[in-house]
Amino acid sequence: MEAAWRDARIARIYEGTNEINRMLSVGMLIKKAMKGHVDLIGPAMKVQEELMSIPSFDTPDYSELLSEEKEMIAKLKKVFLMVAGAAVQKFGPDLEKHQQLLMAASNILIEIYMAESAILRTEKNAKRFGENKHQEQIAMSKLYLYNAVDIINKNAKEGIISFAEGDEQRMMLMGLKRFTKYTNQPNVIALRDAIAEKVKAENKYCF
């Protein structure tokens, strides 16, 4: 245990601190966008246009496995585009000086990546080996996404309030609420219980 802890700690040092890597992840994306190598502003403008439009009130079809979770991932990407795009438009190259805002955007980006990776991996395993054999993995992926939504909501709200005011701020906060809202809230306690029961039955960490 001591060796594992020591190795895990030193890895954070010789690979670069998490804080630096977080800022670099978004900083490099913004630099590429400023040079025209990546289109960040275009998709961000589409999200702004969507915020001005009337949302659909149709009832989605979530009969396919993890379909609502994949739709939520798509909406979380709009949160990142909304926050990062507006920040780039406001600060331009000077955005690098706003490290807390960069950190918030990086946290959003990281959580989206992790949640989407979990959902897609689970979907692949369920289709390959059968949904019944992966109920606990499905529960873990849904639970991770649920927690990621809260983290993204918190970071996005802090970022929006830090640089937007008046009508712009109100519109973006309404958009944040819209893009982080589940159609069907997951039963978090039931998900945790399903995972715990699996661990108890196996009498070991089995994931």
Secondary structure, 3 states (H helix, E strand, C coil): CHHHHHHHHHHHHHCCCHHHHHHHHHHHHHHHHHCCCCCCHHHHHHHHHHHHCCCCCCCCCCCCCCHHHHHHHHHHHHHHHHHHHHHHHHHHHHHHHCHHHHHHHHHHHHHHHHHHHHHHHHHHHHHHHCHHHHHHHHHHHHHHHHHHHHHHHHHHHHHHHHHCCHHHHHHHHHHHHHHCCCCCCCCHHHHHHHHHHHHHHHCCCCC
